[in-house]
Amino acid sequence: MPARSIGTATISFGLVSIPTKLYTTNESGNDIHFNMLHDKDGSRLKQQYVCTKCGEVVDREHTVKGYEHAKGQYVVLNPEELKALDAVASQTIALEEFVPASSVDPLFVEKSYYLGPDKGGERAYKLIRDAMVETGLVGIASYAARGKQYIVCLRPFQEGLIVHQLRYAEEVKPWSEVPMPDLPELKPAEINLAKQIIQQIQHETWNPEKYKDEVQARMMDLINKKVEGQEITMQPEAPAGKVIDLMAALKASLGMAKDSDAERKPAIAADAGEAEEVVAAPKKKAAGKKKS
């Protein structure tokens, strides 16, 4: 089933205007939602608007929108005035510069949208897409919509384009705010073992299809049991292993590559008394793997 457009935007590239359509990148409706019920009769509850001044319950048709310009003081905007505010948005993706794709840190990406060509813009759409592919650059642009100006990153994706809504610099907390102790010096042997563990589960590409939400599946299974009249009971938590020695933990981790048919095993013993000598399994040689 073809995706339904959620809006339109025009890419401004020099004197060229490229009409496009926006499409959401995410699938919705898969999350488990719970409703608030009355504990007395099990009926669903609904939210109501209550006036903070007189305590009256207000129906939606008797509500208006206002902006608090001072503490407790509001200026009311009518529907026509609200439309005028929305009209400030240009719906134009105005490309301002091109930068290497690697220079846009994923930390700044907040949302993503697919961009497809609109009628009459197919040739210019393919032109900007192919030019970015050949140069290895992505476009940085400003985009005004819904009463706010956004900074976005336009880049090639599959045979088309994708646009990432980026955070402004002041919206990202600096790393310097993270409390960091003085980190210890590592032994070469520890680094080499860590590299071996990484290479054991190294793959040439990432396959997102192999990752599933196992927690949601278990939740749905428990809910279905409850629907059938069974009781949901808390499963005892598995005891967390204690790190006895970093080198011992690294050695125990060798040979534990997460294959689709392999059983996960604890990497370390629960306590020092249960520690056993572990013989590392022979490493599997992955296709295209480089020797360290």
C-alpha positions in Angstrom: 0.0 0.0 0.0 1.5 3.3 -1.0 2.4 5.7 1.8 0.2 8.7 2.4 1.8 12.1 2.3 1.6 14.1 5.5 2.5 17.4 4.0 4.4 19.3 1.2 7.7 21.2 1.1 9.7 23.0 -1.6 13.4 22.5 -1.8 15.1 25.8 -2.7 18.4 25.1 -4.5 19.9 28.3 -5.9 17.3 29.5 -8.3 15.7 26.1 -8.6 12.6 25.2 -6.7 11.8 21.5 -6.2 8.3 20.6 -5.1 8.3 17.5 -2.8 5.9 15.6 -0.5 6.7 14.5 3.1 6.2 11.0 4.4 6.6 9.7 7.9 9.4 7.2 8.4 8.0 5.3 11.3 5.3 2.7 11.8 2.8 3.6 14.5 0.3 1.6 16.4 2.6 -1.2 17.6 3.0 0.0 21.2 1.0 -1.5 24.0 -1.3 1.1 25.5 -3.3 1.0 28.8 -6.5 2.9 29.4 -7.5 4.5 32.7 -10.6 2.8 34.2 -12.9 3.4 37.1 -12.0 0.8 39.8 -15.6 0.6 40.9 -17.2 -0.6 37.7 -14.4 -1.0 35.2 -15.6 1.7 32.8 -13.2 3.8 30.8 -12.5 7.3 32.1 -12.3 10.4 30.0 -10.4 13.6 30.5 -12.2 16.9 31.2 -11.2 20.6 31.2 -11.8 22.2 34.5 -11.7 26.0 35.0 -9.1 26.8 37.6 -11.1 29.9 38.6 -14.7 28.8 39.0 -14.2 25.0 39.0 -16.7 24.5 36.2 -16.2 21.6 33.8 -15.8 23.2 30.3 -16.8 21.5 27.0 -14.3 21.7 24.2 -16.6 24.0 22.1 -16.3 26.6 24.9 -12.5 26.7 24.9 -10.2 29.3 23.3 -6.4 29.5 22.8 -4.4 32.1 24.7 -0.7 33.0 25.2 0.5 33.8 28.7 2.4 37.1 28.2 2.7 37.7 32.0 2.1 35.6 35.1 -1.6 34.7 35.0 -2.3 37.2 32.1 -3.3 35.8 28.7 -3.9 37.3 25.3 -6.6 35.4 23.5 -6.2 34.5 19.8 -9.2 33.8 17.6 -9.1 31.1 14.8 -8.3 33.7 12.1 -5.3 35.1 14.1 -4.1 31.5 14.7 -4.2 30.9 10.9 -2.2 34.1 10.4 0.5 32.8 12.8 0.7 29.6 10.8 1.0 31.6 7.6 4.4 32.8 8.8 5.7 29.3 7.9 7.1 29.2 4.4 7.2 25.3 3.9 10.4 25.9 2.1 13.6 23.8 2.6 16.1 26.6 1.9 19.5 24.9 1.3 22.2 27.1 2.8 25.3 25.0 2.7 26.6 21.5 1.8 28.9 19.6 4.2 30.4 16.0 4.4 27.8 13.6 5.7 30.2 12.5 8.5 30.2 16.0 10.0 26.6 15.8 11.0 26.7 13.9 14.4 23.7 11.6 14.9 23.3 13.3 18.3 21.7 16.2 16.6 19.1 14.2 14.7 15.6 14.5 16.3 13.2 13.3 13.6 13.3 12.0 10.1 11.0 12.2 7.1 11.1 10.7 3.6 10.9 13.2 0.8 9.3 12.1 -2.5 9.0 14.3 -5.7 5.8 16.2 -6.3 4.3 16.7 -9.8 6.6 18.6 -12.0 9.7 18.3 -9.8 10.9 14.8 -10.8 13.9 16.0 -12.9 15.2 18.6 -10.5 14.6 16.1 -7.6 16.8 13.5 -9.3 19.4 16.1 -10.1 19.9 17.3 -6.5 19.8 13.7 -5.3 22.4 12.4 -7.8 24.7 15.4 -7.3 24.8 14.8 -3.5 25.6 11.1 -4.1 28.5 11.9 -6.4 30.0 14.6 -4.1 29.4 12.7 -0.9 27.9 15.9 0.6 24.6 16.5 2.4 22.6 19.8 2.4 21.9 21.9 5.5 18.8 24.0 5.3 16.3 26.1 7.3 12.7 25.0 7.3 9.8 27.0 8.8 6.6 25.1 9.8 4.1 24.9 12.6 5.1 28.2 14.1 8.8 27.3 14.4 11.9 27.5 12.3 13.9 24.2 12.1 17.3 23.3 10.9 17.3 20.2 8.7 19.8 17.9 6.9 18.9 16.8 3.4 20.6 13.7 2.2 20.3 10.9 -0.5 18.4 7.8 0.7 17.8 4.7 -1.4 16.7 6.1 -4.8 15.3 9.3 -3.3 15.8 11.8 -0.4 15.4 11.9 3.3 15.3 14.9 5.6 16.5 14.9 9.2 15.1 17.5 11.6 18.2 18.6 13.6 18.5 20.1 17.1 19.9 23.5 17.5 23.3 23.7 19.3 21.7 25.2 22.5 19.2 22.2 22.6 22.1 19.7 23.0 23.7 19.3 26.4 27.5 19.5 26.2 29.5 16.4 27.1 31.4 18.6 29.6 28.4 18.3 31.9 28.9 14.6 32.3 30.8 13.9 35.6 33.9 11.9 34.6 36.4 10.5 37.1 40.1 10.0 36.1 40.0 6.8 33.9 42.7 4.2 34.5 45.4 3.2 32.1 44.6 -0.1 30.2 47.0 -2.9 29.7 47.7 -3.9 26.0 46.5 -7.4 26.8 43.1 -6.1 27.9 42.7 -4.1 24.7 43.7 -7.0 22.6 41.1 -9.3 24.3 38.4 -6.6 23.9 39.3 -6.4 20.1 39.0 -10.2 19.8 35.5 -10.1 21.4 34.4 -7.3 19.0 35.8 -9.2 16.0 33.9 -12.3 17.0 30.6 -10.6 16.5 31.7 -8.3 13.7 29.5 -8.1 10.5 30.0 -6.2 7.3 26.5 -4.6 7.4 23.8 -4.0 10.0 20.5 -6.0 9.5 17.7 -4.3 11.4 15.2 -7.0 10.6 16.9 -9.5 13.0 16.2 -7.3 16.0 12.7 -7.7 17.6 11.1 -6.2 20.6 11.2 -9.2 22.9 10.0 -7.3 25.9 6.8 -6.2 24.1 6.2 -9.8 23.0 6.5 -11.1 26.6 4.2 -8.3 27.8 1.5 -9.2 25.2 1.8 -12.9 26.2 1.2 -12.0 29.8 -1.7 -9.8 28.9 -3.3 -12.6 26.8 -2.9 -15.0 29.8 -4.7 -12.4 32.0 -7.5 -12.2 29.4 -7.9 -16.0 29.6 -8.3 -15.7 33.3 -4.8 -16.6 34.5 -2.9 -14.6 37.0 0.2 -12.6 36.1 3.0 -13.3 38.6 6.4 -11.6 39.0 9.3 -13.7 37.7 12.3 -13.8 40.0 15.2 -11.7 38.7 18.3 -13.5 37.7 21.2 -12.8 40.0 23.6 -10.3 38.5 27.1 -11.5 38.1 29.9 -9.8 40.0 33.0 -8.6 38.1 35.7 -10.6 39.7 38.6 -9.6 37.4 38.5 -7.7 34.1 40.9 -10.1 32.4 38.9 -13.1 33.6 35.7 -11.6 32.4 37.2 -10.8 29.0 38.5 -14.3 28.6 35.2 -15.8 29.6 33.5 -13.6 27.0 35.5 -15.1 24.1 33.5 -17.6 22.0 30.2 -16.1 23.1 29.2 -14.6 19.7 25.4 -14.1 19.5 24.5 -16.5 16.7 20.8 -17.0 15.9 20.9 -20.5 17.2 23.4 -20.0 20.0 22.3 -19.9 23.7 23.4 -16.9 25.7 25.6 -17.8 28.7 26.7 -15.6 31.6 30.2 -14.3 31.0 31.3 -14.3 34.6 30.5 -16.3 37.8 28.1 -15.1 40.4 30.9 -15.0 43.0 34.5 -15.8 43.5 33.8 -19.3 44.8 32.0 -20.3 41.7 34.7 -19.0 39.3 35.9 -21.7 36.9 38.7 -21.9 34.3 37.2 -21.1 30.9 38.8 -22.4 27.7 38.0 -19.9 24.9 36.2 -21.4 22.0 38.1 -21.1 18.6 37.2 -17.9 16.8 35.0 -18.1 13.8 36.5 -16.5 10.8 34.0 -13.9 9.5 33.8 -13.1 5.8 35.8 -10.1 4.9 37.3 -9.8 8.4 40.5 -8.0 8.9 43.2 -9.4 11.1 44.2 -7.2 14.0 
